[in-house]
């Protein structure tokens, strides 16, 4: 049961980044996004990914791998576009 709750939470928090990533990629506008927040968040997600690998937790690795890709794309565009 605990794994299911964690998996559902992981899916919901990961999917929550899809609309923002799609919007930023389509509009190529990042004025309303905090650079500091995305730097810290992306680093945090990267560390969660490492943690998931260390404890061999598939849901943690998968969710944070996808979230890292989405947050990384947003961060890259924020840095590139200003």
N, C-alpha and C positions, 0 to 999 in steps of 0.2 A: 504493500500500500504506500509506503513512504516513497518508493521509487516512482510510482505513478504520480503522486502529488508533485514531486520534484520535476518530473518530466513535463507535466502540464504547465507548471510555473515557467520552466525553461522555454517551452514553445511560445507561451504568451509574451514573455519579455523579449524573446528574439524577434517574433513577428511584429512587435510594436515598432521596431526600427525600419521595417520595410516601407511604410508610407513616407517617412522622412527621407530615406535614401532615394526613393523614386522621385519625390518632389525636387530634391536638390539636383539629381542627375538630369531630369527633364528641363527644369527652369534655369539651371546653372547659376543659381543665386544662393548666397550663403550669408547675407547680411545679418539675419536674425539669429544666427547660430554662434554660440560662445566658443571661441578657439580654446580657451583654457579648459572649459568643461569637456570638450571632445578629446583633448590631449589626455586629461586625467582619466576620463572614462575608458578610452581605448587602451591605455596602459593597464587599468584595472581589469578589463576584460581579458587582456593578454595574460595577466597573472592568474585569473580564474581558469583560463585554458591550461596553463602549466600545472596548476593545482589539480585540475581534473585528470590530467595525464598521470600525475604522481600517485593519485589515489585510484587510478584505473576506473574512473567513472565515465561510462559512455555518454549518459545524458549531459553531464557537465562539459565534457569535451566537445560534443556535437553542438550544443546550444551556444557555447562561447566561441567556438570556431566560426559559426555563421554570424553571430553578433559582431565578432572582431572584423570579419570581412565587410559587413555593412557599415559599422562605425568607422572602420579604416577608410572606406570609400568616401564617406561624408567628410572625414577629417582631411583626406588628401585634397578633395575639392575645396574645402574651406581654406586650406593653405594656398592652393593654386589660384583660386578666384578672389581671395581676400575677404 
